[in-house]
Amino acid sequence: MTLQEWLNRGEMQLCAGPHPGRARRDAELLLLHVLGKNKSWLMAHSVELLSGDQSRSYSELLERRYQGEPIQYIISETEFYGLPFLITPDVLIPRPETEHLVEKVLELAARFPNPRIADIGAGSGCIAVVLAHKLPHAAITAVDLSGPALAIARQNAELNGVSQRIRCLQGDLLAPVEEERFEIVVSNPPYIPEADLPTLAVEVRDYEPALALFAGNDGLDICRRLIPSAFDALIPGGFLVLEIGDGQSHAITGLLSASGFRQIEFLPDLQSIPRVACAQRP
């Protein structure tokens, strides 16, 4: 079959999968991945044929996507804030919502000449890498409990040319830097209630790392530990910036206030859901 025929076949297969609305796009992304080409090349060479090995590879990738595996894990890459990132099942797939978190940190970082920023639960390193890329005078520390996740973060720092400006440390929350102080602590912590597991999309429920998703019965177990430890890690006038789940702003306000934070604010995502919590240590 020609490339165009393979693409049409892939679209038909994925239309019967869990995400039919993305079938054409996903079929094309997988074909481009197999070919190692871009969309412009495909449009100009649509009557060419796949080799036998390419046909088998494309069929295997289509089946994985049909079963619900995230496209980012299949092709091992994604884009976040305009930068390329290596993605494996060891790390959470970066979401567009997290770009709101990054934008808030960039805004706050402008208040400090040489901000020290700790990214807690760094995962793929997407937050730390973007901050290092955008803030050449900042000192960035990325912390994660998972060794495999930190390995991916290091590779992404290398991929984006900022490996010399990000320190990657393994440990629980702020424990690896408990003697240090920062101008900003930022985190996209696990915040999904465990009871929500059956309601999640198959690609999240069955493929993404549970360690990066779930935080107890109400989704706040990590924040209950992170917020007071972040208060201790911040300089006076420093900021904590968190990504939070839908419906958690009231509880997060209580946790921040109880730990001594002031100037608490919430920023909405594109669906008008309070998605980013920001608070200052007096």
C-alpha positions as CSV (number, residue, x, y, z in Angstrom):
1,M,0.0,0.0,0.0
2,T,1.0,3.6,-0.5
3,L,1.7,5.9,2.4
4,Q,-1.7,7.6,1.8
5,E,-3.4,4.2,1.9
6,W,-1.6,3.2,5.1
7,L,-2.6,6.5,6.6
8,N,-6.3,5.9,5.7
9,R,-6.1,2.4,7.1
10,G,-4.5,3.7,10.4
11,E,-7.2,6.3,10.7
12,M,-10.0,3.7,10.3
13,Q,-8.4,1.5,13.0
14,L,-8.0,4.3,15.5
15,C,-11.6,5.5,14.9
16,A,-12.7,2.3,16.6
17,G,-10.4,3.0,19.6
18,P,-10.9,5.1,22.7
19,H,-10.2,8.5,21.0
20,P,-11.8,8.5,17.6
21,G,-11.7,12.3,17.4
22,R,-7.9,12.2,17.3
23,A,-7.7,9.2,14.9
24,R,-6.4,11.1,11.9
25,R,-3.8,13.1,13.8
26,D,-2.6,10.1,15.7
27,A,-2.3,7.9,12.6
28,E,-0.3,10.6,10.9
29,L,2.0,11.2,13.9
30,L,2.8,7.4,14.1
31,L,3.4,7.2,10.4
32,L,5.8,10.2,10.5
33,H,7.6,8.6,13.5
34,V,8.1,5.3,11.5
35,L,9.3,7.3,8.5
36,G,11.5,9.7,10.4
37,K,10.0,12.5,8.2
38,N,7.9,15.6,8.6
39,K,4.4,16.4,7.4
40,S,5.5,18.4,4.4
41,W,7.6,15.4,3.2
42,L,4.6,13.1,3.6
43,M,2.4,15.3,1.6
44,A,4.9,15.4,-1.3
45,H,5.5,11.6,-1.2
46,S,2.1,10.2,-0.4
47,V,2.2,7.6,-3.3
48,E,5.5,6.0,-2.1
49,L,5.4,2.6,-0.4
50,L,6.3,1.4,3.0
51,S,9.0,-1.2,3.3
52,G,8.2,-4.5,5.0
53,D,9.9,-3.5,8.2
54,Q,8.2,-0.2,8.2
55,S,4.8,-1.8,7.6
56,R,5.2,-4.1,10.6
57,S,6.4,-1.3,12.8
58,Y,3.5,1.0,11.8
59,S,1.0,-1.8,12.4
60,E,2.5,-2.5,15.9
61,L,2.3,1.2,16.8
62,L,-1.2,1.5,15.6
63,E,-2.3,-1.4,17.8
64,R,-0.6,0.1,20.8
65,R,-2.5,3.4,20.2
66,Y,-5.7,1.5,19.5
67,Q,-5.4,-0.2,23.0
68,G,-5.2,3.3,24.6
69,E,-1.5,3.8,25.1
70,P,-0.6,7.5,25.1
71,I,0.9,8.7,21.8
72,Q,3.7,10.4,23.8
73,Y,4.8,7.1,25.2
74,I,4.7,5.4,21.9
75,I,6.9,7.9,20.1
76,S,8.8,8.8,23.3
77,E,8.5,12.5,22.8
78,T,6.3,15.5,23.3
79,E,6.5,19.3,23.3
80,F,6.0,21.6,26.3
81,Y,6.3,25.4,26.3
82,G,7.8,25.2,22.8
83,L,10.6,22.8,23.8
84,P,11.1,19.1,23.0
85,F,11.0,16.5,25.7
86,L,11.8,12.8,26.0
87,I,8.9,11.0,27.6
88,T,8.7,7.4,28.9
89,P,6.2,5.6,31.2
90,D,8.5,6.5,34.1
91,V,7.2,10.1,34.0
92,L,3.9,12.0,33.8
93,I,3.1,13.4,30.4
94,P,3.3,17.2,30.5
95,R,-0.1,18.9,30.2
96,P,-0.9,22.3,28.7
97,E,-2.4,23.3,32.1
98,T,1.0,23.1,33.6
99,E,2.2,26.0,31.3
100,H,0.1,28.3,33.5
101,L,2.2,27.2,36.5
102,V,5.4,28.0,34.5
103,E,4.1,31.4,33.5
104,K,3.4,32.3,37.1
105,V,6.9,31.3,38.2
106,L,8.4,33.3,35.4
107,E,6.4,36.3,36.5
108,L,7.5,35.9,40.2
109,A,11.1,35.2,39.3
110,A,11.4,38.7,37.7
111,R,11.3,40.1,41.3
112,F,14.6,38.5,42.2
113,P,18.0,39.2,40.6
114,N,19.3,35.6,41.0
115,P,16.4,33.5,42.1
116,R,17.0,30.0,43.6
117,I,14.1,27.8,42.5
118,A,13.3,24.3,43.7
119,D,11.0,22.1,41.5
120,I,9.6,19.4,43.7
121,G,8.4,16.2,42.0
122,A,10.2,17.2,38.8
123,G,9.2,14.1,36.8
124,S,10.3,14.6,33.2
125,G,12.0,17.9,34.2
126,C,9.6,19.9,32.0
127,I,9.1,22.7,34.6
128,A,12.8,22.9,35.6
129,V,14.0,22.8,32.0
130,V,11.7,25.6,30.8
131,L,12.7,27.7,33.8
132,A,16.4,27.2,33.2
133,H,15.9,28.0,29.5
134,K,13.9,31.2,30.3
135,L,15.8,32.4,33.4
136,P,19.6,32.3,32.7
137,H,20.4,33.9,36.0
138,A,18.3,31.4,38.1
139,A,19.7,28.5,40.0
140,I,17.4,25.5,39.5
141,T,17.1,22.4,41.6
142,A,14.9,19.5,40.5
143,V,13.9,16.9,43.1
144,D,12.1,13.7,42.6
145,L,11.6,10.5,44.6
146,S,11.9,8.4,41.5
147,G,15.4,7.6,40.2
148,P,14.1,6.6,36.7
149,A,12.2,9.9,36.5
150,L,15.3,11.9,37.5
151,A,17.3,10.1,34.7
152,I,14.7,11.3,32.2
153,A,14.9,14.9,33.7
154,R,18.7,14.8,33.2
155,Q,18.3,13.7,29.6
156,N,15.8,16.5,28.9
157,A,18.1,19.1,30.5
158,E,20.8,17.8,28.2
159,L,18.5,17.8,25.2
160,N,17.6,21.5,25.7
161,G,21.1,22.7,26.5
162,V,20.6,23.5,30.2
163,S,22.1,20.5,32.0
164,Q,24.9,22.7,33.5
165,R,22.2,24.8,35.2
166,I,19.9,22.2,36.7
167,R,20.9,20.2,39.8
168,C,18.9,17.0,40.0
169,L,18.5,15.4,43.4
170,Q,16.7,12.2,44.5
171,G,14.6,12.3,47.6
172,D,11.2,12.8,49.3
173,L,9.9,16.4,48.7
174,L,12.3,18.9,50.1
175,A,14.3,16.5,52.2
176,P,17.4,16.6,49.9
177,V,17.6,20.4,50.4
178,E,16.4,20.7,54.0
179,E,19.3,23.0,54.9
180,E,18.9,25.3,51.9
181,R,16.7,28.3,51.2
182,F,14.9,29.4,48.1
183,E,13.1,32.4,46.6
184,I,10.6,30.1,44.9
185,V,9.4,26.6,45.4
186,V,7.3,25.2,42.6
187,S,5.5,21.9,42.3
188,N,3.0,19.9,40.2
189,P,2.4,17.3,42.9
190,P,0.2,14.3,42.7
191,Y,-3.3,15.5,43.4
192,I,-5.8,13.0,42.1
193,P,-8.0,11.3,44.8
194,E,-7.5,7.5,44.7
195,A,-11.3,7.1,44.5
196,D,-11.2,8.8,41.0
197,L,-9.2,6.0,39.5
198,P,-12.2,4.2,37.8
199,T,-13.3,7.5,36.1
200,L,-9.9,8.4,34.5
201,A,-9.3,8.0,30.8
202,V,-7.7,4.7,29.9
203,E,-4.4,6.3,28.9
204,V,-4.0,7.9,32.3
205,R,-5.4,5.0,34.4
206,D,-3.5,2.2,32.7
207,Y,-0.3,3.8,31.5
208,E,0.9,6.9,33.5
209,P,2.8,6.4,36.8
210,A,0.5,6.2,39.8
211,L,3.3,7.7,42.0
212,A,2.9,11.0,40.0
213,L,-0.9,10.9,40.0
214,F,-2.5,9.9,43.2
215,A,-2.4,11.4,46.7
216,G,-4.7,9.6,49.1
217,N,-8.5,9.7,49.5
218,D,-8.9,13.4,48.8
219,G,-5.8,14.0,46.6
220,L,-4.2,16.3,49.2
221,D,-1.8,13.9,51.1
222,I,1.3,15.3,49.3
223,C,0.2,18.9,49.8
224,R,-0.3,18.4,53.5
225,R,3.4,17.5,53.8
226,L,4.8,19.8,51.0
227,I,3.2,23.1,52.1
228,P,4.7,23.3,55.6
229,S,8.1,22.1,54.4
230,A,8.0,24.6,51.6
231,F,7.3,27.4,54.1
232,D,10.4,26.5,56.0
233,A,12.5,26.3,52.8
234,L,11.5,29.8,51.5
235,I,13.2,33.0,52.4
236,P,10.9,35.8,53.8
237,G,9.1,37.1,50.8
238,G,9.5,33.9,48.9
239,F,6.8,32.2,47.0
240,L,5.2,28.7,46.8
241,V,3.5,27.9,43.4
242,L,1.4,24.7,43.1
243,E,-0.7,23.1,40.5
244,I,-3.9,21.8,42.1
245,G,-6.9,19.7,41.1
246,D,-10.5,20.8,40.4
247,G,-12.4,21.6,43.5
248,Q,-9.3,21.8,45.8
249,S,-8.8,25.5,46.1
250,H,-10.8,25.8,49.4
251,A,-8.8,23.0,51.1
252,I,-5.5,24.4,49.7
253,T,-6.3,27.8,51.1
254,G,-6.7,26.3,54.6
255,L,-3.4,24.4,54.3
256,L,-1.5,27.4,53.1
257,S,-3.0,29.7,55.8
258,A,-2.4,27.1,58.6
259,S,1.3,27.0,57.6
260,G,1.7,30.7,57.7
261,F,1.4,31.7,54.1
262,R,-0.2,35.0,53.1
263,Q,-1.1,36.7,49.8
264,I,-2.9,33.5,48.6
265,E,-4.2,33.6,45.1
266,F,-5.5,31.1,42.5
267,L,-5.1,31.3,38.7
268,P,-7.6,29.6,36.4
269,D,-6.8,27.4,33.5
270,L,-8.5,27.7,30.1
271,Q,-11.6,26.0,31.5
272,S,-11.8,28.6,34.3
273,I,-10.9,25.9,36.9
274,P,-8.6,27.2,39.7
275,R,-5.4,25.4,38.6
276,V,-2.5,27.3,40.1
277,A,-2.1,28.2,43.7
278,C,0.4,30.9,44.7
279,A,1.2,32.1,48.2
280,Q,4.0,34.2,49.8
281,R,5.9,33.6,53.0
282,P,5.8,36.8,55.0
